[in-house]
Amino acid sequence: MALPSTLGELRGSEYRMRSVRDELRDNLVDALRHGQGRFLGLVGYQETVIPQIENALLAGQDIVFLGERGQAKSRLIRAMTQLLDEQIPMVRGSEVHDHPYAPISRFGRDLVAELGDATPIVWIGREDRFGEKLATPDTSIADLIGEVDPIRVAEGRYLADELTIHYGLLPRVNRGIFAINELPDLAERIQVGLLNIMEERDVQIRGFQVRLPLDVLVVATANPEDYTNRGRIITPLKDRFGAQIRTHYPRSLEAEADIIEQERDQFEGLGIPLHVPQYMLELVAEISQLARRTTQINQRSGVSVRLSIANFESLCANAVRRTIALQEAEAVPRLSDLGALSASTLGKLELETWEEGEDQAVLQKLLRSASGNVFRRHFSVQEFAPVLARFEQGLTIEVGEMVPVERYLQIADGIPEMNRILSDLDEPQQPGSVAAALELVLEGLHLSKRLNKTVVDGTAVYGS
C-alpha cells in the first residue's frame, strides 16, 4: 500500500501525531506485551541495565549513562532506535523533520500555509532520526544548535529572519533521539545552551532569539568520576536528566565469553580451519575479569571489554600464523600463544604507578593466575599422580608456540591419560586439540608447584 505523499492524503489516512516519547513508550509497551526482543545484541544487561532503561522510556525521561570505557554505552543508545517507528512523515525539504500537522520551522510553517493539503511530504526511517556527537572542549553552539549562515545573508535576507539560520545537529534530529558522548567535556556555556534547548525550548543565536519546540529525547554518556566531580558539569543540566543509569562490566565469566564470541573476528576467508577450545575462551575472559580486580591497575580508567575481544583475536591470529608457517592442517590456540597478548593488552591497561617493565610483570601475573584458575576449574592435581610419576622417573617435555603438533602427538602416545584429559575438556581427538590440552595440563601442574618449568629461547621445558 502506497504511503501518503501530501498533507491531504495524510489527513485522510489513519496516521496520528505522537511525540517521540509517546512513540517510544507505545512501541515498548507493545514489545513487552508480545514478548518481542528488545535491545538485541547486548549481553549481561538483561537483569540490570535494560529494565532501568525501559522504566525511563515508560516515564518519558531523558537519560544519562554513567560508566567506564568499554561498557557498551553507545550501543545501548543506538539500540533504543529499535523502538522508533519504521517510518514517519515530514514536510519535504525541511531541515528539522517538520511534522506536517505542526511544523516548527519557518520554512515548514510557510510551506503548509501556502500549499495547505497539497503540501508534499516524505517518509524517513529510523536511521535518519538518530544523531550523535562526541563532546569535546571545542564543541560550539553552532555545532549543536545552529549558526547564522552568511551565504543566506548575502542572498539578501535580514539577520532577524529565521531563514538565515543553518541548524546544528540537535534540531536536525527533531522527532528522534540525540546522543552526547562524554557530556562533562562540553564547555559550561555550551551546557547552558543545551539546557535551554532541553528545558525552555529556545536558544539565542548571535543575539537572535529562536523558538525551537524540539521533540527530542536526549541521551548522554559520561565517566562517573567526571560526572560527579564538581565544576565539570553544571547542576541544572544534571537535574534535567530524569534517569541516571549506571552501566557495568560483565559480572560473570560466561557473559564475558559470550560477548567475545559475539564480537570477535571469525578469521574467515583464510582457508585455515580454526578451532578454539572452550577453555581457551574462558582463559581470555578470565584475564579481563582478574584485571578488574587487580589493585595495580587503575580501575577508574576501567578495563574495557574491548581488551577481551582484542586478546582473543590476537590469540587466534598467533595460532593461524603458526599453522601457516608449519603447514599444518588446523589452527588451535594453546597456552604458548599467550605471549601474543602483550601487544593487545599493554596499550589498554593503565597502571596506578609505572616503572620500566612493571606493565609486563603485571601482564605475566594475570596470565599465570588465569591459567591456574582455568586448570583448577577442569582438573584436580591428584588425578595426575601417574603422570607426575613419569616425570619423577626423568621425563621432560618441551613446548612452545612454534613447536610442531607432531612432537606433541609423540609425547601424548606415552601418556595413557590423554584420552581422559580430552574427554574432560570436551575436546575432539585431533592433533591440535591434543597439543593445546597437553600445554594446559603441564602449565597447571607447574602453577600447582608439582613441575618445574625452564624457559629458553621461546620454548618451555617441564620436568620434575
Buried (B, 14 or more C-beta within 10 A) or exposed (E): EEEBBBBBBBEEEEBEEBBBBEBBBEBBBEBEEEEEEBBEEBBBBEEEBBEBBBEBBBEBBBBBBBBBBBBBBBEBBBBBBBBBBEEBBBBBEBBBBBBBBEBBBBBBBEBBEEBEEEBEBBBBEBEBBBBBBEBEEEBBBBBBBBBBBEEBEEEEBEEEBBEBBBBBBBBBBBBBBBBBBBBBBBBEEBBBBBBBBBEEBEBEBEEBEBEBEBBBBBBBBBBBEBBEEEEBBBEEBBEBBEBBBEBEBBEEBEBBBBBBBEBBEEBEEEEBBBBBBEBBBBBBBBBBBBBBEBEBBBBEBBBBBBBBBBBBBBBBBBBBBBBEEEEBEBBBBBBBBBBBBBEBBEEBBBBEEEEEEEBEEBBEEBBBBBBBBBBEEBBEBEEBEEBBEBBEEEBEBBBBBEBBBEBBBEBBEEBEBBEEBBEBBEBEEBBBBBBBBBBBBBBBBBBBEBBEBEEEEEBBBBBB
